[in-house]
Every structure is written in structure tokens, then in C-alpha cells.
Amino acid sequence: MKKVICFLSLFALIAGAAHASSHEFFKGKTVRLVIGNSTGGAMDDWGRFVAQHLGRHIPGNPEVLVQNMPGAGAIVAANYIYNIAKPDGLTLGLVNPANYTDQLLGAKEVKFDWPKFSWIGSPERIDQVLFIRTDVPYKTLDEMRNAKDPPRCAALARAGLGYLLPRLFEEALGVKLNMVLGYGGGGEMNLAIEKGEVHCRAGTVSAYVGREPTRTWIKNGVVRAITQSGTKRYPKLPDVPTLYELMDAHKTPDATKRVARVLLSSGDHGRPFIAPPAMPADRVKVLRDAFNKAMTDPALLADAQKRKWDLDPLTGEELEATAKEIMVQPPEVIERMKKLLEN
């Protein structure tokens, strides 16, 4: 019994020393958050939003400063975090959640190994929803398959979930969509839908239910959602099936399901806060715990409510598991990805 008490006392002393060590390390220091996008976009907005609250929950209450490092779709920032930043907890990154596809496809610019980043957390998932005007003459998947004049679907370009979700919808379910590319942004695509130039498009679920004009369109029955990209249904769209559910129901081949899983997993990475690889486990834990606490901070929640932002946090452990799973792909899946993105 005495040995057990001694062991527990020793464990408590070690734990206390580790906490004190972390507290002393961060005290009086500055944590730098490197964002892989330019200022003014959604990723930059989220990074600065979290940075305002994160420091209060890191032992020692360090200041958190933001630095933008755009370039190559956030690959520049990811390379910097992976190869140059010290793994001491004083440099964090916020990068493109789809950067793993660049590594899978062998992009020469990639100088990182995606699963080896130290994963801290994400404030939300970035799931997409494919929606269509309600006045189109086809209401079911079978009617869409047999349509003589397939619906026209807007997208920016052959990149990102705004293009991938409609293309996967076609590939997995045999539904033909005429993709209309070259729009400059969501506002232009919404205007095209309003004018009837196109019938459908994909966008983030949070914007679809929480911003104009789609919020009013939903209320007035102008548009309806067909499918969403997440592995689970978004709480505010409980009646809209996920693509995964539709693929199961329509007996989509496993090879296509796997490609879909690979390409849509950027949504499960959300807006990933990362740190350099090979960071000491105790330092990673400190930052993960701080991030998790920040996500439940009343001040942060009140701030998010004012902005009408929905939080759907992902832990560092969840991000790490997804990163490891998604990077183990057979050659045939990689080839199918290349063909899908080239078409």
C-alpha cells in the first residue's frame, strides 16, 4: 500500500512539474500563427478569430500573433511549418485542408508529409452542399439521369469541393451535370442561379443555411439541397442525405467510394491548425488542450454567435487519425483521382 501511495505521489509531482514547465515556457513569449492564405478570406477570418481567444488557454498566457504566408494554395505555408519552423510550440499553422491531395498526386512543390504534422484542432468542418433550383423539371435522381437537357451546375474551376462534389455526384450515381466553369466567386454563381443561367451549384453548408441569398431562397422554396459532402448530416440539414448514404443506397462500386472518401476528406480536416512535426508529446498535448478549451470559452462562443458562425470543432486526435487514414491509397485510386480532376 505504501508503494502505491509513493507511486501516486511521484506521478502527481511529475505531472505538476510538467504543468509548471509548460507554464514557464510560454510565459512572456509570443506564439505565431502562420496562415497560408491572404488577408480577407474565410480562412484568414477564422485564423484571426481563434487567435484572439487561444492565448488565454495556453499556460503562461502568451500573445498569439497572425502572419499571412500565401502561395501555391497554402503549400508555401505548409512547407514552412514542416521544414523551417521550430517544433517548440511557438509556431502554429493554418493551411488548406485539401493540401494532402497535392502530396497524393505527387506535386513537385510539396515538401511535407501530411500525416507527420502535429495536429492541434479545427473550429469547424468544411462540408459542402449541392443545391438546385426547385423549378427544374426533374425532382428525383432517376429523372435527373434520364433528363434530355441535364441541369447546368456552376463552379469556379476544376479544383476544390465546389467542383468535386458535383463531379463525384455524377461519377458515383450516374447523373449527368453540365458543369459551367469560370465564375469568380459565390456571389457571381448565386446571381447566375437567380437569372436562370445555371440551375445548381455546391457551396459550404454553413453559408447555405446561414447567409444570403440562400437563406432566403430556402425559406421561400427557391432552392432545395440534393446532397451534402460530410460523413454525417449537418445538424441544420437533417433531411438531406450525404453522398456516402446515396452511394450505399445505389450500390456504388467500392473503388468509386474510395475515391470519393479521399477527395471529400478535406471537409473532415476542416480548418486545420497544425504545428511542426516531431514536437514533444507534452507540448502537443498542451496546445491541443488549449485549443479544446478555447472552443468552449464563453467569450469565443459569444463572438461566434455575433458573427452567426456555427462551431463544429474537431480535436487534434481526430485530425491526426484522418490524416493517417487518407494518405494510405493504392495506385489505382490515385490514377482515378487524376482522371477525375483532369476531366
C-alpha positions as CSV (number, residue, x, y, z in Angstrom):
1,M,0.0,0.0,0.0
2,K,2.9,2.4,0.9
3,K,4.4,1.6,-2.5
4,V,1.2,2.6,-4.3
5,I,0.9,5.8,-2.3
6,C,4.5,6.6,-3.1
7,F,4.0,5.9,-6.8
8,L,0.9,8.1,-6.9
9,S,2.7,10.9,-5.1
10,L,5.6,10.6,-7.6
11,F,3.2,10.7,-10.5
12,A,1.5,13.8,-9.1
13,L,4.9,15.5,-8.7
14,I,5.9,14.7,-12.2
15,A,2.6,15.9,-13.6
16,G,2.8,19.1,-11.6
17,A,6.4,19.7,-12.8
18,A,5.3,19.2,-16.4
19,H,2.5,21.7,-16.0
20,A,4.8,24.2,-14.3
21,S,7.4,23.7,-17.1
22,S,4.8,24.4,-19.8
23,H,3.6,27.4,-17.9
24,E,7.1,28.8,-17.6
25,F,8.0,28.0,-21.2
26,F,5.1,30.0,-22.7
27,K,5.1,32.8,-20.2
28,G,6.2,36.1,-21.7
29,K,6.6,34.6,-25.2
30,T,4.7,35.0,-28.5
31,V,3.0,32.3,-30.4
32,R,3.0,32.9,-34.2
33,L,0.1,31.7,-36.3
34,V,1.1,31.3,-40.0
35,I,-2.0,31.4,-42.3
36,G,-1.5,30.0,-45.8
37,N,-4.0,32.4,-47.3
38,S,-4.0,36.2,-48.0
39,T,-6.0,38.5,-45.8
40,G,-9.7,39.0,-46.1
41,G,-10.8,35.4,-46.9
42,A,-12.7,32.9,-44.8
43,M,-9.5,31.1,-43.8
44,D,-7.9,34.3,-42.6
45,D,-11.1,35.3,-40.8
46,W,-11.2,32.0,-38.9
47,G,-7.5,32.2,-38.1
48,R,-7.7,35.7,-36.6
49,F,-10.9,34.8,-34.8
50,V,-9.3,31.8,-33.0
51,A,-6.1,33.7,-32.4
52,Q,-8.0,36.3,-30.3
53,H,-9.0,33.7,-27.8
54,L,-6.4,30.9,-27.9
55,G,-3.7,32.6,-25.8
56,R,-5.9,32.8,-22.7
57,H,-5.9,29.0,-22.5
58,I,-2.2,28.3,-23.1
59,P,-0.3,28.0,-19.8
60,G,1.5,31.3,-19.3
61,N,-1.0,33.2,-21.5
62,P,1.3,34.0,-24.4
63,E,0.3,36.5,-27.1
64,V,-0.8,35.0,-30.4
65,L,0.1,37.0,-33.5
66,V,-1.0,36.2,-37.0
67,Q,1.3,36.2,-40.1
68,N,-0.1,35.6,-43.6
69,M,2.1,33.5,-45.9
70,P,0.1,32.9,-49.1
71,G,1.3,31.0,-52.1
72,A,0.7,27.8,-54.1
73,G,-2.7,27.2,-52.5
74,A,-1.1,27.3,-49.0
75,I,1.7,24.8,-49.9
76,V,4.2,27.6,-49.2
77,A,3.0,27.9,-45.6
78,A,2.7,24.1,-45.1
79,N,6.3,23.7,-46.3
80,Y,7.4,26.4,-43.9
81,I,5.7,24.8,-40.9
82,Y,7.1,21.4,-41.8
83,N,10.7,22.2,-42.6
84,I,11.7,25.6,-41.1
85,A,9.6,26.4,-38.0
86,K,11.0,25.0,-34.8
87,P,8.9,22.3,-33.1
88,D,8.7,24.1,-29.8
89,G,5.0,25.2,-29.8
90,L,5.7,28.8,-30.7
91,T,4.7,28.4,-34.3
92,L,1.3,27.2,-35.5
93,G,-0.1,27.0,-39.0
94,L,-3.5,27.2,-40.6
95,V,-3.4,25.7,-44.1
96,N,-5.6,24.4,-46.9
97,P,-7.4,21.3,-45.7
98,A,-7.0,19.8,-49.2
99,N,-3.2,20.1,-49.4
100,Y,-3.0,16.4,-48.9
101,T,-4.3,15.8,-52.4
102,D,-1.2,17.7,-53.7
103,Q,1.0,15.1,-51.9
104,L,-1.0,12.2,-53.1
105,L,-0.8,13.4,-56.7
106,G,2.9,13.9,-56.5
107,A,3.0,17.7,-56.9
108,K,6.7,18.8,-57.1
109,E,6.0,21.8,-54.8
110,V,5.2,19.6,-51.8
111,K,8.0,19.3,-49.3
112,F,5.9,17.8,-46.4
113,D,4.5,14.5,-45.3
114,W,0.9,15.3,-44.3
115,P,0.3,12.8,-41.5
116,K,3.5,13.8,-39.7
117,F,2.3,17.4,-38.9
118,S,1.4,17.9,-35.2
119,W,-2.4,18.3,-35.4
120,I,-3.9,20.8,-32.9
121,G,-7.6,21.1,-33.9
122,S,-10.2,22.8,-36.1
123,P,-13.1,25.1,-35.2
124,E,-15.4,23.5,-37.8
125,R,-15.8,21.0,-40.6
126,I,-16.0,22.4,-44.1
127,D,-18.7,20.4,-45.6
128,Q,-20.4,21.2,-48.9
129,V,-24.0,21.0,-50.1
130,L,-25.1,20.6,-53.7
131,F,-28.3,22.6,-54.2
132,I,-30.6,23.2,-57.2
133,R,-33.5,25.4,-58.2
134,T,-36.9,23.9,-57.3
135,D,-38.4,24.9,-60.7
136,V,-36.3,22.4,-62.7
137,P,-38.4,19.7,-64.3
138,Y,-36.7,16.8,-62.5
139,K,-37.3,16.0,-58.9
140,T,-35.6,12.6,-58.4
141,L,-32.3,11.0,-59.2
142,D,-33.9,8.8,-61.9
143,E,-35.5,11.9,-63.6
144,M,-32.1,13.6,-63.5
145,R,-30.4,10.5,-65.0
146,N,-32.9,10.5,-67.9
147,A,-33.0,14.2,-68.5
148,K,-32.5,15.2,-72.2
149,D,-31.2,18.5,-71.0
150,P,-29.1,17.9,-67.9
151,P,-29.0,20.7,-65.2
152,R,-26.2,23.2,-65.6
153,C,-24.1,23.5,-62.5
154,A,-21.8,26.4,-61.7
155,A,-18.2,26.2,-60.3
156,L,-15.1,28.3,-60.1
157,A,-12.7,25.8,-61.7
158,R,-11.6,22.2,-61.6
159,A,-10.4,22.4,-58.0
160,G,-12.0,22.4,-54.6
161,L,-15.1,20.8,-53.3
162,G,-17.3,23.3,-55.2
163,Y,-16.3,21.3,-58.3
164,L,-15.6,18.0,-56.8
165,L,-18.9,17.4,-55.1
166,P,-21.0,17.7,-58.3
167,R,-18.4,15.7,-60.3
168,L,-18.5,12.9,-57.7
169,F,-22.3,13.1,-57.7
170,E,-22.1,12.3,-61.4
171,E,-19.4,9.7,-61.1
172,A,-21.0,7.8,-58.2
173,L,-24.7,8.0,-59.1
174,G,-24.7,8.2,-62.9
175,V,-26.3,11.6,-63.0
176,K,-25.2,13.9,-65.8
177,L,-24.5,17.5,-64.9
178,N,-23.3,20.2,-67.3
179,M,-20.5,21.9,-65.4
180,V,-20.2,25.6,-66.2
181,L,-16.8,26.9,-65.0
182,G,-15.1,30.3,-64.8
183,Y,-17.1,32.1,-62.1
184,G,-15.2,34.5,-59.9
185,G,-16.9,33.6,-56.6
186,G,-20.1,32.6,-54.8
187,G,-21.8,35.9,-55.4
188,E,-21.4,35.5,-59.2
189,M,-22.7,31.9,-59.0
190,N,-25.7,32.9,-56.9
191,L,-26.5,35.6,-59.4
192,A,-26.3,33.1,-62.3
193,I,-28.7,30.8,-60.4
194,E,-31.1,33.7,-59.8
195,K,-31.0,34.6,-63.5
196,G,-31.5,31.0,-64.6
197,E,-28.2,30.8,-66.4
198,V,-27.4,27.8,-64.2
199,H,-29.6,25.6,-62.1
200,C,-27.3,24.3,-59.4
201,R,-24.0,24.7,-57.6
202,A,-22.2,23.5,-54.5
203,G,-21.2,25.7,-51.6
204,T,-20.3,25.4,-47.9
205,V,-23.2,24.1,-45.8
206,S,-22.7,26.9,-43.2
207,A,-23.0,29.6,-45.9
208,Y,-26.0,27.8,-47.5
209,V,-28.1,27.8,-44.3
210,G,-26.7,31.0,-42.7
211,R,-26.0,33.6,-45.3
212,E,-27.9,35.5,-48.0
213,P,-29.3,35.0,-50.6
214,T,-29.5,31.2,-50.0
215,R,-31.0,31.6,-46.5
216,T,-34.0,33.5,-48.0
217,W,-34.1,31.2,-51.0
218,I,-34.5,28.2,-48.7
219,K,-37.3,30.0,-46.7
220,N,-39.2,30.8,-49.9
221,G,-38.7,27.5,-51.6
222,V,-36.5,28.8,-54.4
223,V,-33.8,26.1,-54.0
224,R,-33.5,22.7,-52.4
225,A,-30.5,20.7,-51.3
226,I,-29.7,17.4,-53.0
227,T,-26.8,16.1,-51.1
228,Q,-24.0,17.1,-48.7
229,S,-20.4,16.0,-48.6
230,G,-19.9,15.3,-44.9
231,T,-19.6,11.8,-43.3
232,K,-22.6,12.8,-41.2
233,R,-25.5,15.1,-41.8
234,Y,-25.1,18.8,-40.9
235,P,-27.5,19.5,-37.9
236,K,-29.3,22.2,-39.8
237,L,-29.9,19.9,-42.8
238,P,-31.1,16.8,-41.1
239,D,-33.3,15.7,-44.1
240,V,-30.6,16.0,-46.7
241,P,-28.7,12.7,-47.4
242,T,-24.9,12.6,-47.5
243,L,-23.2,11.5,-50.7
244,Y,-22.0,8.5,-48.7
245,E,-25.6,7.5,-47.9
246,L,-26.6,7.8,-51.5
247,M,-23.7,5.7,-52.7
248,D,-24.6,3.0,-50.3
249,A,-28.2,3.1,-51.4
250,H,-27.4,3.0,-55.1
251,K,-24.7,0.3,-54.8
252,T,-21.9,2.5,-56.0
253,P,-18.7,0.4,-56.6
254,D,-16.2,0.3,-53.8
255,A,-13.5,1.8,-56.0
256,T,-15.6,5.0,-56.6
257,K,-16.5,5.2,-52.9
258,R,-12.8,5.2,-52.0
259,V,-12.0,8.0,-54.4
260,A,-14.9,10.0,-53.0
261,R,-13.7,9.4,-49.5
262,V,-10.2,10.6,-50.5
263,L,-11.4,13.8,-52.3
264,L,-14.0,14.7,-49.7
265,S,-11.9,14.3,-46.6
266,S,-10.7,17.9,-46.8
267,G,-14.1,18.6,-45.1
268,D,-13.1,16.3,-42.3
269,H,-9.9,18.3,-41.9
270,G,-11.9,21.4,-41.5
271,R,-9.7,24.5,-41.0
272,P,-6.7,22.6,-39.6
273,F,-4.5,24.3,-37.0
274,I,-1.2,22.4,-37.3
275,A,2.3,22.6,-35.8
276,P,5.7,21.3,-37.0
277,P,6.4,17.5,-36.9
278,A,8.4,15.9,-34.1
279,M,7.1,18.2,-31.4
280,P,7.4,16.7,-27.9
281,A,4.2,14.9,-26.9
282,D,3.7,17.0,-23.8
283,R,3.9,20.2,-25.8
284,V,1.4,18.9,-28.4
285,K,-1.0,18.0,-25.5
286,V,-0.7,21.5,-24.0
287,L,-1.7,23.1,-27.3
288,R,-4.5,20.6,-28.0
289,D,-5.9,21.1,-24.5
290,A,-5.7,24.9,-25.0
291,F,-7.5,24.7,-28.4
292,N,-10.3,22.5,-26.9
293,K,-10.8,24.8,-24.0
294,A,-10.9,27.8,-26.4
295,M,-13.7,26.1,-28.4
296,T,-15.9,26.1,-25.2
297,D,-14.8,29.6,-24.0
298,P,-18.0,31.7,-23.4
299,A,-16.3,34.7,-24.9
300,L,-15.4,32.9,-28.1
301,L,-18.9,31.4,-28.3
302,A,-20.5,34.8,-27.8
303,D,-18.2,36.2,-30.5
304,A,-19.1,33.4,-32.9
305,Q,-22.8,34.0,-32.2
306,K,-22.5,37.7,-33.1
307,R,-20.9,36.7,-36.4
308,K,-23.6,34.0,-36.9
309,W,-20.9,31.4,-37.3
310,D,-21.6,27.7,-36.4
311,L,-18.9,25.9,-34.5
312,D,-18.3,22.2,-35.1
313,P,-14.9,21.6,-33.5
314,L,-12.5,18.8,-34.4
315,T,-9.9,17.6,-32.0
316,G,-6.2,17.2,-32.8
317,E,-6.6,13.5,-32.3
318,E,-9.5,13.4,-34.9
319,L,-7.4,15.3,-37.4
320,E,-4.4,13.1,-36.9
321,A,-6.5,9.9,-37.4
322,T,-8.0,11.3,-40.7
323,A,-4.6,12.4,-42.0
324,K,-3.1,8.9,-41.4
325,E,-6.0,7.1,-42.9
326,I,-6.3,9.3,-46.0
327,M,-2.7,9.0,-47.1
328,V,-2.7,5.2,-47.5
329,Q,-4.1,4.8,-51.0
330,P,-3.4,2.1,-53.7
331,P,-2.1,3.3,-57.1
332,E,-5.4,2.6,-58.8
333,V,-7.1,5.1,-56.5
334,I,-4.5,7.8,-57.3
335,E,-5.0,7.2,-61.0
336,R,-8.8,7.5,-60.7
337,M,-8.3,10.8,-58.8
338,K,-6.1,12.1,-61.6
339,K,-8.6,11.2,-64.3
340,L,-11.5,12.7,-62.4
341,L,-9.6,16.0,-61.8
342,E,-8.5,16.2,-65.4
343,N,-11.9,15.7,-67.0
